[in-house]
């Protein structure tokens, strides 16, 4: 089952883009705090990663539908290969 929304919304102005970026940064800080607390409690990082991916994908599917999320996920291998998810990447 998919929802009627099939595309991901993008900010339409510079102010909207900045507000969305700031909100995502705050959200990332919350997730980092939760991740660190779980690690301190002895939860394996691979288990954390899998649970995080499941929760994220399930939320996106609920909000945007299966087809839109499948297209988004389909772009991830290229983005990984391009280094977008490498935290210690050296840019020359």
Phi and psi in radians as a Rosetta constraint file:
Dihedral C 1 N 2 CA 2 C 2 CIRCULARHARMONIC -2.200 0.35
Dihedral N 2 CA 2 C 2 N 3 CIRCULARHARMONIC 2.779 0.35
Dihedral C 2 N 3 CA 3 C 3 CIRCULARHARMONIC -1.497 0.35
Dihedral N 3 CA 3 C 3 N 4 CIRCULARHARMONIC 3.021 0.35
Dihedral C 3 N 4 CA 4 C 4 CIRCULARHARMONIC -1.292 0.35
Dihedral N 4 CA 4 C 4 N 5 CIRCULARHARMONIC -0.399 0.35
Dihedral C 4 N 5 CA 5 C 5 CIRCULARHARMONIC -1.421 0.35
Dihedral N 5 CA 5 C 5 N 6 CIRCULARHARMONIC 2.196 0.35
Dihedral C 5 N 6 CA 6 C 6 CIRCULARHARMONIC -2.100 0.35
Dihedral N 6 CA 6 C 6 N 7 CIRCULARHARMONIC -0.069 0.35
Dihedral C 6 N 7 CA 7 C 7 CIRCULARHARMONIC -2.163 0.35
Dihedral N 7 CA 7 C 7 N 8 CIRCULARHARMONIC 2.746 0.35
Dihedral C 7 N 8 CA 8 C 8 CIRCULARHARMONIC -1.542 0.35
Dihedral N 8 CA 8 C 8 N 9 CIRCULARHARMONIC 2.356 0.35
Dihedral C 8 N 9 CA 9 C 9 CIRCULARHARMONIC -1.284 0.35
Dihedral N 9 CA 9 C 9 N 10 CIRCULARHARMONIC 2.500 0.35
Dihedral C 9 N 10 CA 10 C 10 CIRCULARHARMONIC -2.119 0.35
Dihedral N 10 CA 10 C 10 N 11 CIRCULARHARMONIC 2.536 0.35
Dihedral C 10 N 11 CA 11 C 11 CIRCULARHARMONIC -1.027 0.35
Dihedral N 11 CA 11 C 11 N 12 CIRCULARHARMONIC 2.481 0.35
Dihedral C 11 N 12 CA 12 C 12 CIRCULARHARMONIC -1.759 0.35
Dihedral N 12 CA 12 C 12 N 13 CIRCULARHARMONIC -0.155 0.35
Dihedral C 12 N 13 CA 13 C 13 CIRCULARHARMONIC -2.379 0.35
Dihedral N 13 CA 13 C 13 N 14 CIRCULARHARMONIC 2.862 0.35
Dihedral C 13 N 14 CA 14 C 14 CIRCULARHARMONIC -1.074 0.35
Dihedral N 14 CA 14 C 14 N 15 CIRCULARHARMONIC -0.704 0.35
Dihedral C 14 N 15 CA 15 C 15 CIRCULARHARMONIC -1.111 0.35
Dihedral N 15 CA 15 C 15 N 16 CIRCULARHARMONIC -0.728 0.35
Dihedral C 15 N 16 CA 16 C 16 CIRCULARHARMONIC -1.150 0.35
Dihedral N 16 CA 16 C 16 N 17 CIRCULARHARMONIC -0.688 0.35
Dihedral C 16 N 17 CA 17 C 17 CIRCULARHARMONIC -1.078 0.35
Dihedral N 17 CA 17 C 17 N 18 CIRCULARHARMONIC -0.811 0.35
Dihedral C 17 N 18 CA 18 C 18 CIRCULARHARMONIC -1.102 0.35
Dihedral N 18 CA 18 C 18 N 19 CIRCULARHARMONIC -0.731 0.35
Dihedral C 18 N 19 CA 19 C 19 CIRCULARHARMONIC -1.121 0.35
Dihedral N 19 CA 19 C 19 N 20 CIRCULARHARMONIC -0.744 0.35
Dihedral C 19 N 20 CA 20 C 20 CIRCULARHARMONIC -1.134 0.35
Dihedral N 20 CA 20 C 20 N 21 CIRCULARHARMONIC -0.721 0.35
Dihedral C 20 N 21 CA 21 C 21 CIRCULARHARMONIC -1.073 0.35
Dihedral N 21 CA 21 C 21 N 22 CIRCULARHARMONIC -0.772 0.35
Dihedral C 21 N 22 CA 22 C 22 CIRCULARHARMONIC -1.108 0.35
Dihedral N 22 CA 22 C 22 N 23 CIRCULARHARMONIC -0.757 0.35
Dihedral C 22 N 23 CA 23 C 23 CIRCULARHARMONIC -1.106 0.35
Dihedral N 23 CA 23 C 23 N 24 CIRCULARHARMONIC -0.682 0.35
Dihedral C 23 N 24 CA 24 C 24 CIRCULARHARMONIC -1.168 0.35
Dihedral N 24 CA 24 C 24 N 25 CIRCULARHARMONIC -0.644 0.35
Dihedral C 24 N 25 CA 25 C 25 CIRCULARHARMONIC -1.113 0.35
Dihedral N 25 CA 25 C 25 N 26 CIRCULARHARMONIC -0.745 0.35
Dihedral C 25 N 26 CA 26 C 26 CIRCULARHARMONIC -1.109 0.35
Dihedral N 26 CA 26 C 26 N 27 CIRCULARHARMONIC -0.762 0.35
Dihedral C 26 N 27 CA 27 C 27 CIRCULARHARMONIC -1.052 0.35
Dihedral N 27 CA 27 C 27 N 28 CIRCULARHARMONIC -0.718 0.35
Dihedral C 27 N 28 CA 28 C 28 CIRCULARHARMONIC -1.108 0.35
Dihedral N 28 CA 28 C 28 N 29 CIRCULARHARMONIC -0.652 0.35
Dihedral C 28 N 29 CA 29 C 29 CIRCULARHARMONIC -1.120 0.35
Dihedral N 29 CA 29 C 29 N 30 CIRCULARHARMONIC -0.718 0.35
Dihedral C 29 N 30 CA 30 C 30 CIRCULARHARMONIC -1.060 0.35
Dihedral N 30 CA 30 C 30 N 31 CIRCULARHARMONIC -0.795 0.35
Dihedral C 30 N 31 CA 31 C 31 CIRCULARHARMONIC -1.120 0.35
Dihedral N 31 CA 31 C 31 N 32 CIRCULARHARMONIC -0.689 0.35
Dihedral C 31 N 32 CA 32 C 32 CIRCULARHARMONIC -1.095 0.35
Dihedral N 32 CA 32 C 32 N 33 CIRCULARHARMONIC -0.712 0.35
Dihedral C 32 N 33 CA 33 C 33 CIRCULARHARMONIC -1.086 0.35
Dihedral N 33 CA 33 C 33 N 34 CIRCULARHARMONIC -0.804 0.35
Dihedral C 33 N 34 CA 34 C 34 CIRCULARHARMONIC -1.122 0.35
Dihedral N 34 CA 34 C 34 N 35 CIRCULARHARMONIC -0.723 0.35
Dihedral C 34 N 35 CA 35 C 35 CIRCULARHARMONIC -1.058 0.35
Dihedral N 35 CA 35 C 35 N 36 CIRCULARHARMONIC -0.840 0.35
Dihedral C 35 N 36 CA 36 C 36 CIRCULARHARMONIC -1.096 0.35
Dihedral N 36 CA 36 C 36 N 37 CIRCULARHARMONIC -0.675 0.35
Dihedral C 36 N 37 CA 37 C 37 CIRCULARHARMONIC -1.139 0.35
Dihedral N 37 CA 37 C 37 N 38 CIRCULARHARMONIC -0.726 0.35
Dihedral C 37 N 38 CA 38 C 38 CIRCULARHARMONIC -1.142 0.35
Dihedral N 38 CA 38 C 38 N 39 CIRCULARHARMONIC -0.735 0.35
Dihedral C 38 N 39 CA 39 C 39 CIRCULARHARMONIC -1.067 0.35
Dihedral N 39 CA 39 C 39 N 40 CIRCULARHARMONIC -0.729 0.35
Dihedral C 39 N 40 CA 40 C 40 CIRCULARHARMONIC -1.100 0.35
Dihedral N 40 CA 40 C 40 N 41 CIRCULARHARMONIC -0.495 0.35
Dihedral C 40 N 41 CA 41 C 41 CIRCULARHARMONIC -1.479 0.35
Dihedral N 41 CA 41 C 41 N 42 CIRCULARHARMONIC 0.029 0.35
Dihedral C 41 N 42 CA 42 C 42 CIRCULARHARMONIC 1.612 0.35
Dihedral N 42 CA 42 C 42 N 43 CIRCULARHARMONIC 0.192 0.35
Dihedral C 42 N 43 CA 43 C 43 CIRCULARHARMONIC -1.303 0.35
Dihedral N 43 CA 43 C 43 N 44 CIRCULARHARMONIC 2.296 0.35
Dihedral C 43 N 44 CA 44 C 44 CIRCULARHARMONIC -1.126 0.35
Dihedral N 44 CA 44 C 44 N 45 CIRCULARHARMONIC 2.422 0.35
Dihedral C 44 N 45 CA 45 C 45 CIRCULARHARMONIC -1.121 0.35
Dihedral N 45 CA 45 C 45 N 46 CIRCULARHARMONIC -0.572 0.35
Dihedral C 45 N 46 CA 46 C 46 CIRCULARHARMONIC -1.149 0.35
Dihedral N 46 CA 46 C 46 N 47 CIRCULARHARMONIC -0.689 0.35
Dihedral C 46 N 47 CA 47 C 47 CIRCULARHARMONIC -1.138 0.35
Dihedral N 47 CA 47 C 47 N 48 CIRCULARHARMONIC -0.702 0.35
Dihedral C 47 N 48 CA 48 C 48 CIRCULARHARMONIC -1.075 0.35
Dihedral N 48 CA 48 C 48 N 49 CIRCULARHARMONIC -0.774 0.35
Dihedral C 48 N 49 CA 49 C 49 CIRCULARHARMONIC -1.100 0.35
Dihedral N 49 CA 49 C 49 N 50 CIRCULARHARMONIC -0.798 0.35
Dihedral C 49 N 50 CA 50 C 50 CIRCULARHARMONIC -1.107 0.35
Dihedral N 50 CA 50 C 50 N 51 CIRCULARHARMONIC -0.770 0.35
Dihedral C 50 N 51 CA 51 C 51 CIRCULARHARMONIC -1.122 0.35
Dihedral N 51 CA 51 C 51 N 52 CIRCULARHARMONIC -0.680 0.35
Dihedral C 51 N 52 CA 52 C 52 CIRCULARHARMONIC -1.138 0.35
Dihedral N 52 CA 52 C 52 N 53 CIRCULARHARMONIC -0.778 0.35
Dihedral C 52 N 53 CA 53 C 53 CIRCULARHARMONIC -1.085 0.35
Dihedral N 53 CA 53 C 53 N 54 CIRCULARHARMONIC -0.768 0.35
Dihedral C 53 N 54 CA 54 C 54 CIRCULARHARMONIC -1.053 0.35
Dihedral N 54 CA 54 C 54 N 55 CIRCULARHARMONIC -0.844 0.35
Dihedral C 54 N 55 CA 55 C 55 CIRCULARHARMONIC -1.090 0.35
Dihedral N 55 CA 55 C 55 N 56 CIRCULARHARMONIC -0.732 0.35
Dihedral C 55 N 56 CA 56 C 56 CIRCULARHARMONIC -1.140 0.35
Dihedral N 56 CA 56 C 56 N 57 CIRCULARHARMONIC -0.834 0.35
Dihedral C 56 N 57 CA 57 C 57 CIRCULARHARMONIC -1.146 0.35
Dihedral N 57 CA 57 C 57 N 58 CIRCULARHARMONIC -0.746 0.35
Dihedral C 57 N 58 CA 58 C 58 CIRCULARHARMONIC -1.065 0.35
Dihedral N 58 CA 58 C 58 N 59 CIRCULARHARMONIC -0.692 0.35
Dihedral C 58 N 59 CA 59 C 59 CIRCULARHARMONIC -1.156 0.35
Dihedral N 59 CA 59 C 59 N 60 CIRCULARHARMONIC -0.762 0.35
Dihedral C 59 N 60 CA 60 C 60 CIRCULARHARMONIC -1.099 0.35
Dihedral N 60 CA 60 C 60 N 61 CIRCULARHARMONIC -0.726 0.35
Dihedral C 60 N 61 CA 61 C 61 CIRCULARHARMONIC -1.080 0.35
Dihedral N 61 CA 61 C 61 N 62 CIRCULARHARMONIC -0.748 0.35
Dihedral C 61 N 62 CA 62 C 62 CIRCULARHARMONIC -1.078 0.35
Dihedral N 62 CA 62 C 62 N 63 CIRCULARHARMONIC -0.704 0.35
Dihedral C 62 N 63 CA 63 C 63 CIRCULARHARMONIC -1.423 0.35
Dihedral N 63 CA 63 C 63 N 64 CIRCULARHARMONIC -0.616 0.35
Dihedral C 63 N 64 CA 64 C 64 CIRCULARHARMONIC -2.115 0.35
Dihedral N 64 CA 64 C 64 N 65 CIRCULARHARMONIC -0.198 0.35
Dihedral C 64 N 65 CA 65 C 65 CIRCULARHARMONIC 1.661 0.35
Dihedral N 65 CA 65 C 65 N 66 CIRCULARHARMONIC 2.770 0.35
Dihedral C 65 N 66 CA 66 C 66 CIRCULARHARMONIC -1.128 0.35
Dihedral N 66 CA 66 C 66 N 67 CIRCULARHARMONIC -0.758 0.35
Dihedral C 66 N 67 CA 67 C 67 CIRCULARHARMONIC -1.127 0.35
Dihedral N 67 CA 67 C 67 N 68 CIRCULARHARMONIC -0.788 0.35
Dihedral C 67 N 68 CA 68 C 68 CIRCULARHARMONIC -1.101 0.35
Dihedral N 68 CA 68 C 68 N 69 CIRCULARHARMONIC -0.726 0.35
Dihedral C 68 N 69 CA 69 C 69 CIRCULARHARMONIC -1.230 0.35
Dihedral N 69 CA 69 C 69 N 70 CIRCULARHARMONIC -0.653 0.35
Dihedral C 69 N 70 CA 70 C 70 CIRCULARHARMONIC -1.055 0.35
Dihedral N 70 CA 70 C 70 N 71 CIRCULARHARMONIC -0.708 0.35
Dihedral C 70 N 71 CA 71 C 71 CIRCULARHARMONIC -1.131 0.35
Dihedral N 71 CA 71 C 71 N 72 CIRCULARHARMONIC -0.764 0.35
Dihedral C 71 N 72 CA 72 C 72 CIRCULARHARMONIC -1.067 0.35
Dihedral N 72 CA 72 C 72 N 73 CIRCULARHARMONIC -0.830 0.35
Dihedral C 72 N 73 CA 73 C 73 CIRCULARHARMONIC -1.106 0.35
Dihedral N 73 CA 73 C 73 N 74 CIRCULARHARMONIC -0.592 0.35
Dihedral C 73 N 74 CA 74 C 74 CIRCULARHARMONIC -1.095 0.35
Dihedral N 74 CA 74 C 74 N 75 CIRCULARHARMONIC -0.387 0.35
Dihedral C 74 N 75 CA 75 C 75 CIRCULARHARMONIC -1.473 0.35
Dihedral N 75 CA 75 C 75 N 76 CIRCULARHARMONIC -0.238 0.35
Dihedral C 75 N 76 CA 76 C 76 CIRCULARHARMONIC -1.130 0.35
Dihedral N 76 CA 76 C 76 N 77 CIRCULARHARMONIC -0.719 0.35
Dihedral C 76 N 77 CA 77 C 77 CIRCULARHARMONIC -0.964 0.35
Dihedral N 77 CA 77 C 77 N 78 CIRCULARHARMONIC -0.755 0.35
Dihedral C 77 N 78 CA 78 C 78 CIRCULARHARMONIC -1.137 0.35
Dihedral N 78 CA 78 C 78 N 79 CIRCULARHARMONIC -0.690 0.35
Dihedral C 78 N 79 CA 79 C 79 CIRCULARHARMONIC -1.152 0.35
Dihedral N 79 CA 79 C 79 N 80 CIRCULARHARMONIC -0.661 0.35
Dihedral C 79 N 80 CA 80 C 80 CIRCULARHARMONIC -1.119 0.35
Dihedral N 80 CA 80 C 80 N 81 CIRCULARHARMONIC -0.821 0.35
Dihedral C 80 N 81 CA 81 C 81 CIRCULARHARMONIC -1.069 0.35
Dihedral N 81 CA 81 C 81 N 82 CIRCULARHARMONIC -0.534 0.35
Dihedral C 81 N 82 CA 82 C 82 CIRCULARHARMONIC -1.431 0.35
Dihedral N 82 CA 82 C 82 N 83 CIRCULARHARMONIC -0.009 0.35
Dihedral C 82 N 83 CA 83 C 83 CIRCULARHARMONIC 1.513 0.35
Dihedral N 83 CA 83 C 83 N 84 CIRCULARHARMONIC 0.175 0.35
Dihedral C 83 N 84 CA 84 C 84 CIRCULARHARMONIC -1.144 0.35
Dihedral N 84 CA 84 C 84 N 85 CIRCULARHARMONIC -0.360 0.35
Dihedral C 84 N 85 CA 85 C 85 CIRCULARHARMONIC -1.924 0.35
Dihedral N 85 CA 85 C 85 N 86 CIRCULARHARMONIC 0.134 0.35
Dihedral C 85 N 86 CA 86 C 86 CIRCULARHARMONIC -1.553 0.35
Dihedral N 86 CA 86 C 86 N 87 CIRCULARHARMONIC 1.935 0.35
Dihedral C 86 N 87 CA 87 C 87 CIRCULARHARMONIC -1.259 0.35
Dihedral N 87 CA 87 C 87 N 88 CIRCULARHARMONIC -0.561 0.35
Dihedral C 87 N 88 CA 88 C 88 CIRCULARHARMONIC -1.821 0.35
Dihedral N 88 CA 88 C 88 N 89 CIRCULARHARMONIC 0.522 0.35
Dihedral C 88 N 89 CA 89 C 89 CIRCULARHARMONIC -1.159 0.35
Dihedral N 89 CA 89 C 89 N 90 CIRCULARHARMONIC 2.409 0.35
Dihedral C 89 N 90 CA 90 C 90 CIRCULARHARMONIC -1.724 0.35
Dihedral N 90 CA 90 C 90 N 91 CIRCULARHARMONIC 2.013 0.35
Dihedral C 90 N 91 CA 91 C 91 CIRCULARHARMONIC -1.685 0.35
Dihedral N 91 CA 91 C 91 N 92 CIRCULARHARMONIC 2.210 0.35
